[in-house]
Amino acid sequence: MPICISKGAREVLRLTNAFKEIKSPGTRLAVLLLIEELAQKDDPLVPKRFPPTFQRMGGD
């Protein structure tokens, strides 16, 4: 029996897989910041800062 995956879950999986392919820490951080900004525009309840457990990676 095939597993039914929602469109949103498929998109998250694709983004996660693409993110794994990014080797540069600076590029990863830029992508995270972009996603955070887009999420805030879409949902005002999204926190405006990274969670306290988030550890920023060094630049390129």
C-alpha positions as CSV (number, residue, x, y, z in Angstrom):
1,M,0.0,0.0,0.0
2,P,1.5,3.4,-1.0
3,I,2.1,6.0,1.6
4,C,0.0,9.2,1.1
5,I,2.1,12.3,1.7
6,S,0.5,15.8,1.7
7,K,1.7,18.5,-0.7
8,G,3.1,20.5,2.2
9,A,5.1,17.6,3.6
10,R,6.5,16.9,0.1
11,E,7.7,20.5,-0.2
12,V,9.3,20.4,3.2
13,L,11.1,17.1,2.3
14,R,12.3,18.6,-1.0
15,L,13.6,21.7,0.8
16,T,15.3,19.6,3.5
17,N,17.0,17.5,0.8
18,A,18.1,20.5,-1.1
19,F,19.4,22.2,2.1
20,K,21.6,19.1,2.8
21,E,23.3,19.6,-0.5
22,I,24.5,23.1,0.5
23,K,28.1,22.8,1.6
24,S,28.9,26.4,2.5
25,P,28.0,27.4,6.1
26,G,27.5,31.0,4.9
27,T,25.1,29.9,2.2
28,R,23.2,27.7,4.7
29,L,22.8,30.7,7.0
30,A,21.6,32.9,4.2
31,V,19.0,30.3,3.2
32,L,17.9,30.0,6.8
33,L,17.5,33.8,7.1
34,L,15.5,34.0,3.9
35,I,13.2,31.2,5.1
36,E,12.7,32.9,8.4
37,E,11.9,36.2,6.7
38,L,9.4,34.5,4.3
39,A,7.8,32.7,7.2
40,Q,7.3,35.9,9.2
41,K,5.7,37.6,6.2
42,D,3.3,34.6,5.9
43,D,2.6,34.2,9.6
44,P,3.0,37.0,12.1
45,L,3.1,34.5,15.0
46,V,6.5,33.1,13.9
47,P,9.2,34.2,16.3
48,K,11.2,37.1,15.1
49,R,14.5,35.7,16.4
50,F,16.3,32.4,16.3
51,P,15.5,30.1,19.2
52,P,18.0,30.3,22.1
53,T,19.3,26.8,21.2
54,F,20.1,27.9,17.6
55,Q,23.9,28.1,17.0
56,R,25.0,30.3,14.2
57,M,27.7,28.9,12.0
58,G,30.8,30.8,11.1
59,G,30.9,32.7,7.8
60,D,32.6,31.6,4.6
